[in-house]
Amino acid sequence: MKILTDCAADLTWDEAEDLGVTVAPLYIQFPEGEMNSADLSPDEFYDRLQGMLPNIPTTAQPAPGIFENLYRKLAEAGEEILSIHISSGLSGTIQSAQLGAKQVANTAVTVFDSMTLSGAQRFQVLTAALANKAGWAKEAIIERLERVRENTEVIYTLDTLEYLAHGGRIGRVQALASSLLNIKPVIRVDRNDGKYSTVNKGRTLKKTMTMMADHLAEMYQDDSPVWVSVMHGQMAEKAEEFTQMLKERLDVAKIETLRISPVLGVHTGPGIVGATVVPMRLMAEFA
């Protein structure tokens, strides 16, 4: 079976290459034209983004024809395809994948809604790819994906709401009020609808990072040890500080620091730091 995802999964290129995962492009639309998000390094992108306010770029999902072509190419070996994508609550990517799959009549394509993004989507892709490599049947892989989806938390904080406002994710009035009051939100992805929800707020990143660490400690107190991915845009020092907080509060079996991809960073800006956590019991066979 072949595994396909999109670049919102924040899967590293080494991981994709080693595991044979195909990564569909997501696009960033700059004033001068459209670019594949994967063609930009995080630092190159975030440096550029900071100089673009208020005229920040927008994002675009792949057209169904792109998925159709990818599926046809992967189907040449006669294998089934498992296609895992960014939450349908946040993007139309999965609808494009489903439309593309319908055009490949003689190929078995299963499109799976991750109901999340970034590091949490990455955990699902790693699960599928490693289980597939270990010879698991498709049904067993999907069952495990559902359990990983149900038990993974992704949470983050932002130093400014400007990018969410300019991208239309929140209103300008709300962003301005939060800016004047120096409010930093704590945001998670709801597992039920795959959409963002604000769970707390503070006046400093130190405070909101503490809130996130406490939230995760409470959530996983009876389900440890855990695998943690600390995620950030261009906040290396804050990511390291947050890593230390999580090590103190969680029973960490594995922890790593990863970068938020440009296609997600369009909506958050460089000042994002957060984490994705999954129980190690669901990943132990693959770690």
RORO-532420 format. One record per residue (C-alpha): x, y, z; residue in one letter. Coordinates in steps of 0.1 Angstrom, whole numbers, plus 2048, in hexadecimal, padded with zeros to 3 digits. Example, Ala and Ser with C-alpha at 12.3 -4.5 7.8 and 13.67 -1.06 7.14 Angstrom:
BEGIN
atom px: 87B; py: 7D3; pz: 84E; type: A
atom px: 889; py: 7F5; pz: 847; type: S
//
This chain:
BEGIN
atom px: 800; py: 800; pz: 800; type: M
atom px: 80C; py: 823; pz: 7F8; type: K
atom px: 808; py: 840; pz: 811; type: I
atom px: 801; py: 864; pz: 806; type: L
atom px: 7FD; py: 883; pz: 81B; type: T
atom px: 800; py: 8A9; pz: 817; type: D
atom px: 81A; py: 8C1; pz: 823; type: C
atom px: 804; py: 8CD; pz: 840; type: A
atom px: 810; py: 8AE; pz: 852; type: A
atom px: 832; py: 8BD; pz: 859; type: D
atom px: 842; py: 89C; pz: 850; type: L
atom px: 867; py: 8A1; pz: 84A; type: T
atom px: 874; py: 89A; pz: 828; type: W
atom px: 88C; py: 880; pz: 836; type: D
atom px: 86E; py: 86E; pz: 846; type: E
atom px: 85A; py: 870; pz: 826; type: A
atom px: 877; py: 862; pz: 812; type: E
atom px: 880; py: 846; pz: 82A; type: D
atom px: 85C; py: 83B; pz: 82E; type: L
atom px: 852; py: 83F; pz: 80A; type: G
atom px: 836; py: 858; pz: 811; type: V
atom px: 82B; py: 86E; pz: 7F5; type: T
atom px: 824; py: 892; pz: 800; type: V
atom px: 80A; py: 8A6; pz: 7EC; type: A
atom px: 811; py: 8CB; pz: 7E8; type: P
atom px: 7FE; py: 8E7; pz: 7F9; type: L
atom px: 803; py: 909; pz: 7EA; type: Y
atom px: 80B; py: 92C; pz: 7F6; type: I
atom px: 7FF; py: 949; pz: 7E0; type: Q
atom px: 816; py: 966; pz: 7E1; type: F
atom px: 80F; py: 987; pz: 7CE; type: P
atom px: 828; py: 97C; pz: 7B3; type: E
atom px: 81A; py: 959; pz: 7AF; type: G
atom px: 813; py: 937; pz: 7BE; type: E
atom px: 82E; py: 921; pz: 7CF; type: M
atom px: 82E; py: 8FE; pz: 7DC; type: N
atom px: 832; py: 901; pz: 802; type: S
atom px: 84C; py: 8E6; pz: 802; type: A
atom px: 863; py: 8FB; pz: 7EC; type: D
atom px: 868; py: 914; pz: 809; type: L
atom px: 87D; py: 90D; pz: 828; type: S
atom px: 86C; py: 918; pz: 848; type: P
atom px: 885; py: 934; pz: 84F; type: D
atom px: 885; py: 941; pz: 82B; type: E
atom px: 85F; py: 942; pz: 82D; type: F
atom px: 85B; py: 952; pz: 84F; type: Y
atom px: 876; py: 96C; pz: 848; type: D
atom px: 863; py: 975; pz: 829; type: R
atom px: 841; py: 974; pz: 83A; type: L
atom px: 84A; py: 98D; pz: 855; type: Q
atom px: 851; py: 9A8; pz: 83B; type: G
atom px: 82F; py: 9A3; pz: 829; type: M
atom px: 816; py: 9AF; pz: 843; type: L
atom px: 7FB; py: 9B9; pz: 83D; type: P
atom px: 7FC; py: 9A9; pz: 81A; type: N
atom px: 803; py: 985; pz: 825; type: I
atom px: 7FF; py: 968; pz: 80C; type: P
atom px: 7E3; py: 950; pz: 80B; type: T
atom px: 7E2; py: 92A; pz: 808; type: T
atom px: 7D2; py: 912; pz: 7EF; type: A
atom px: 7CA; py: 8ED; pz: 7EF; type: Q
atom px: 7D4; py: 8D7; pz: 7D2; type: P
atom px: 7BB; py: 8D3; pz: 7B6; type: A
atom px: 7AB; py: 8B1; pz: 7B3; type: P
atom px: 7BF; py: 8AB; pz: 793; type: G
atom px: 7E0; py: 8AC; pz: 7A7; type: I
atom px: 7D3; py: 890; pz: 7BE; type: F
atom px: 7C6; py: 87D; pz: 79F; type: E
atom px: 7E9; py: 87E; pz: 790; type: N
atom px: 7FA; py: 874; pz: 7B0; type: L
atom px: 7E2; py: 857; pz: 7B5; type: Y
atom px: 7E7; py: 84B; pz: 791; type: R
atom px: 80D; py: 84C; pz: 796; type: K
atom px: 80C; py: 839; pz: 7B7; type: L
atom px: 7F3; py: 820; pz: 7A8; type: A
atom px: 80C; py: 815; pz: 78D; type: E
atom px: 819; py: 7FA; pz: 7A5; type: A
atom px: 7F6; py: 7ED; pz: 7AA; type: G
atom px: 7F5; py: 7F5; pz: 7CF; type: E
atom px: 7D9; py: 804; pz: 7E4; type: E
atom px: 7DD; py: 828; pz: 7F0; type: I
atom px: 7D7; py: 837; pz: 812; type: L
atom px: 7D4; py: 85D; pz: 810; type: S
atom px: 7D6; py: 870; pz: 831; type: I
atom px: 7CE; py: 895; pz: 832; type: H
atom px: 7CA; py: 8B5; pz: 845; type: I
atom px: 7AA; py: 8B9; pz: 858; type: S
atom px: 78B; py: 8BE; pz: 843; type: S
atom px: 781; py: 8D8; pz: 85E; type: G
atom px: 79F; py: 8EE; pz: 854; type: L
atom px: 7A4; py: 8E8; pz: 82F; type: S
atom px: 793; py: 8DB; pz: 80F; type: G
atom px: 7B1; py: 8C5; pz: 807; type: T
atom px: 7A0; py: 8A5; pz: 810; type: I
atom px: 783; py: 8AE; pz: 7F9; type: Q
atom px: 79C; py: 8B2; pz: 7DC; type: S
atom px: 7AB; py: 891; pz: 7E5; type: A
atom px: 789; py: 880; pz: 7E4; type: Q
atom px: 781; py: 88F; pz: 7C3; type: L
atom px: 7A2; py: 885; pz: 7B5; type: G
atom px: 79E; py: 861; pz: 7C2; type: A
atom px: 77C; py: 85F; pz: 7AF; type: K
atom px: 78E; py: 865; pz: 78E; type: Q
atom px: 7A5; py: 846; pz: 794; type: V
atom px: 78A; py: 82C; pz: 78F; type: A
atom px: 7A0; py: 80D; pz: 790; type: N
atom px: 7B4; py: 816; pz: 7AE; type: T
atom px: 7AB; py: 810; pz: 7D3; type: A
atom px: 7B0; py: 832; pz: 7E5; type: V
atom px: 7A7; py: 837; pz: 809; type: T
atom px: 7A5; py: 85B; pz: 813; type: V
atom px: 7A9; py: 860; pz: 839; type: F
atom px: 7A0; py: 880; pz: 84A; type: D
atom px: 7BB; py: 887; pz: 865; type: S
atom px: 7A4; py: 8A0; pz: 876; type: M
atom px: 7C3; py: 8B3; pz: 87F; type: T
atom px: 7E3; py: 8C1; pz: 870; type: L
atom px: 809; py: 8C7; pz: 876; type: S
atom px: 819; py: 8AF; pz: 88F; type: G
atom px: 7F9; py: 89D; pz: 897; type: A
atom px: 7F4; py: 895; pz: 872; type: Q
atom px: 818; py: 88B; pz: 870; type: R
atom px: 813; py: 871; pz: 88C; type: F
atom px: 7F7; py: 862; pz: 877; type: Q
atom px: 80C; py: 860; pz: 858; type: V
atom px: 829; py: 851; pz: 86B; type: L
atom px: 811; py: 837; pz: 87A; type: T
atom px: 803; py: 82E; pz: 857; type: A
atom px: 825; py: 82C; pz: 846; type: A
atom px: 837; py: 818; pz: 861; type: L
atom px: 819; py: 800; pz: 866; type: A
atom px: 818; py: 7FB; pz: 840; type: N
atom px: 83D; py: 7F4; pz: 840; type: K
atom px: 838; py: 7DB; pz: 85C; type: A
atom px: 81E; py: 7C9; pz: 846; type: G
atom px: 7FE; py: 7D3; pz: 858; type: W
atom px: 7DD; py: 7CF; pz: 845; type: A
atom px: 7CB; py: 7EF; pz: 83A; type: K
atom px: 7AF; py: 7E9; pz: 852; type: E
atom px: 7C7; py: 7E6; pz: 86F; type: A
atom px: 7D9; py: 806; pz: 865; type: I
atom px: 7B9; py: 81A; pz: 862; type: I
atom px: 7AE; py: 80D; pz: 884; type: E
atom px: 7CF; py: 819; pz: 894; type: R
atom px: 7CC; py: 83A; pz: 881; type: L
atom px: 7AA; py: 840; pz: 891; type: E
atom px: 7B9; py: 839; pz: 8B4; type: R
atom px: 7D6; py: 850; pz: 8AE; type: V
atom px: 7BE; py: 86B; pz: 8A1; type: R
atom px: 7A9; py: 868; pz: 8C0; type: E
atom px: 7C6; py: 869; pz: 8D9; type: N
atom px: 7DD; py: 884; pz: 8CA; type: T
atom px: 7DC; py: 8A8; pz: 8D6; type: E
atom px: 7E9; py: 8C6; pz: 8C2; type: V
atom px: 7EB; py: 8E7; pz: 8D4; type: I
atom px: 7FD; py: 908; pz: 8CE; type: Y
atom px: 800; py: 92C; pz: 8D7; type: T
atom px: 807; py: 94B; pz: 8C2; type: L
atom px: 81A; py: 96B; pz: 8CA; type: D
atom px: 802; py: 97F; pz: 8B3; type: T
atom px: 7E0; py: 97A; pz: 8A3; type: L
atom px: 7E9; py: 990; pz: 885; type: E
atom px: 7EE; py: 974; pz: 86D; type: Y
atom px: 7CE; py: 962; pz: 877; type: L
atom px: 7BC; py: 983; pz: 872; type: A
atom px: 7CB; py: 98B; pz: 850; type: H
atom px: 7C4; py: 967; pz: 845; type: G
atom px: 79F; py: 96A; pz: 84E; type: G
atom px: 7A1; py: 951; pz: 86B; type: R
atom px: 796; py: 96A; pz: 885; type: I
atom px: 788; py: 98D; pz: 883; type: G
atom px: 79E; py: 9AD; pz: 882; type: R
atom px: 78C; py: 9BB; pz: 8A0; type: V
atom px: 793; py: 99D; pz: 8B5; type: Q
atom px: 7B8; py: 99D; pz: 8AA; type: A
atom px: 7BB; py: 9C2; pz: 8B1; type: L
atom px: 7AC; py: 9BF; pz: 8D4; type: A
atom px: 7C2; py: 9A1; pz: 8DC; type: S
atom px: 7E1; py: 9B4; pz: 8D0; type: S
atom px: 7D9; py: 9D3; pz: 8E5; type: L
atom px: 7D4; py: 9BD; pz: 904; type: L
atom px: 7F3; py: 9A8; pz: 8FB; type: N
atom px: 7DE; py: 988; pz: 8FC; type: I
atom px: 7ED; py: 967; pz: 8EF; type: K
atom px: 7D4; py: 94B; pz: 8E7; type: P
atom px: 7D7; py: 926; pz: 8EE; type: V
atom px: 7C8; py: 913; pz: 8D1; type: I
atom px: 7C2; py: 8EE; pz: 8CB; type: R
atom px: 7B3; py: 8D9; pz: 8AF; type: V
atom px: 792; py: 8CA; pz: 8BA; type: D
atom px: 792; py: 8A5; pz: 8B3; type: R
atom px: 76C; py: 8A4; pz: 8AD; type: N
atom px: 76A; py: 8BD; pz: 890; type: D
atom px: 78F; py: 8C2; pz: 887; type: G
atom px: 78C; py: 8E8; pz: 88C; type: K
atom px: 79F; py: 901; pz: 8A2; type: Y
atom px: 792; py: 90A; pz: 8C5; type: S
atom px: 7A0; py: 922; pz: 8DE; type: T
atom px: 7A5; py: 912; pz: 900; type: V
atom px: 7B7; py: 92D; pz: 913; type: N
atom px: 7CA; py: 94E; pz: 911; type: K
atom px: 7E5; py: 960; pz: 922; type: G
atom px: 7F9; py: 981; pz: 920; type: R
atom px: 81B; py: 971; pz: 91A; type: T
atom px: 829; py: 954; pz: 906; type: L
atom px: 838; py: 947; pz: 927; type: K
atom px: 815; py: 946; pz: 936; type: K
atom px: 805; py: 935; pz: 918; type: T
atom px: 820; py: 91C; pz: 915; type: M
atom px: 81B; py: 913; pz: 93A; type: T
atom px: 7F5; py: 910; pz: 933; type: M
atom px: 7FC; py: 8F8; pz: 916; type: M
atom px: 814; py: 8E3; pz: 92A; type: A
atom px: 7FB; py: 8E1; pz: 947; type: D
atom px: 7DF; py: 8D8; pz: 92E; type: H
atom px: 7F4; py: 8BB; pz: 91F; type: L
atom px: 7FF; py: 8AF; pz: 941; type: A
atom px: 7DB; py: 8AC; pz: 94C; type: E
atom px: 7D0; py: 89C; pz: 92C; type: M
atom px: 7EB; py: 881; pz: 92C; type: Y
atom px: 7EF; py: 87B; pz: 952; type: Q
atom px: 7DF; py: 859; pz: 94F; type: D
atom px: 7ED; py: 850; pz: 92C; type: D
atom px: 812; py: 851; pz: 92D; type: S
atom px: 82E; py: 850; pz: 921; type: P
atom px: 829; py: 866; pz: 903; type: V
atom px: 83A; py: 871; pz: 8E3; type: W
atom px: 83C; py: 896; pz: 8DF; type: V
atom px: 843; py: 8AC; pz: 8C1; type: S
atom px: 84A; py: 8D1; pz: 8CA; type: V
atom px: 841; py: 8E6; pz: 8AD; type: M
atom px: 84A; py: 90A; pz: 8A4; type: H
atom px: 84C; py: 923; pz: 888; type: G
atom px: 86B; py: 938; pz: 88F; type: Q
atom px: 86C; py: 936; pz: 8B5; type: M
atom px: 889; py: 91F; pz: 8BD; type: A
atom px: 890; py: 92D; pz: 8DF; type: E
atom px: 86C; py: 92B; pz: 8EA; type: K
atom px: 869; py: 908; pz: 8DC; type: A
atom px: 887; py: 8FD; pz: 8F1; type: E
atom px: 877; py: 90E; pz: 910; type: E
atom px: 856; py: 8FC; pz: 909; type: F
atom px: 869; py: 8DB; pz: 904; type: T
atom px: 877; py: 8DE; pz: 927; type: Q
atom px: 854; py: 8E5; pz: 935; type: M
atom px: 846; py: 8C6; pz: 925; type: L
atom px: 863; py: 8B0; pz: 931; type: K
atom px: 85B; py: 8BC; pz: 955; type: E
atom px: 836; py: 8B6; pz: 953; type: R
atom px: 832; py: 897; pz: 93C; type: L
atom px: 83F; py: 874; pz: 93C; type: D
atom px: 852; py: 878; pz: 91B; type: V
atom px: 85F; py: 85A; pz: 909; type: A
atom px: 869; py: 86D; pz: 8EA; type: K
atom px: 86A; py: 893; pz: 8E2; type: I
atom px: 875; py: 8A6; pz: 8C3; type: E
atom px: 873; py: 8C9; pz: 8B5; type: T
atom px: 865; py: 8CF; pz: 893; type: L
atom px: 85C; py: 8EE; pz: 87E; type: R
atom px: 839; py: 8F9; pz: 873; type: I
atom px: 838; py: 8F7; pz: 84D; type: S
atom px: 834; py: 917; pz: 839; type: P
atom px: 811; py: 90E; pz: 82D; type: V
atom px: 805; py: 90D; pz: 851; type: L
atom px: 81B; py: 92A; pz: 85C; type: G
atom px: 808; py: 942; pz: 843; type: V
atom px: 7EC; py: 942; pz: 85C; type: H
atom px: 800; py: 944; pz: 87D; type: T
atom px: 81F; py: 957; pz: 875; type: G
atom px: 842; py: 94E; pz: 882; type: P
atom px: 838; py: 953; pz: 8A6; type: G
atom px: 828; py: 932; pz: 8AC; type: I
atom px: 832; py: 917; pz: 8C5; type: V
atom px: 81F; py: 8F8; pz: 8D0; type: G
atom px: 820; py: 8D3; pz: 8D2; type: A
atom px: 810; py: 8B3; pz: 8C6; type: T
atom px: 80E; py: 896; pz: 8DF; type: V
atom px: 804; py: 871; pz: 8D9; type: V
atom px: 805; py: 854; pz: 8F2; type: P
atom px: 823; py: 83F; pz: 8EC; type: M
atom px: 80E; py: 81F; pz: 8EF; type: R
atom px: 7FF; py: 827; pz: 8CD; type: L
atom px: 822; py: 82C; pz: 8BD; type: M
atom px: 838; py: 814; pz: 8D0; type: A
atom px: 83A; py: 7FB; pz: 8B4; type: E
atom px: 847; py: 816; pz: 89D; type: F
atom px: 85E; py: 82B; pz: 8B3; type: A
//
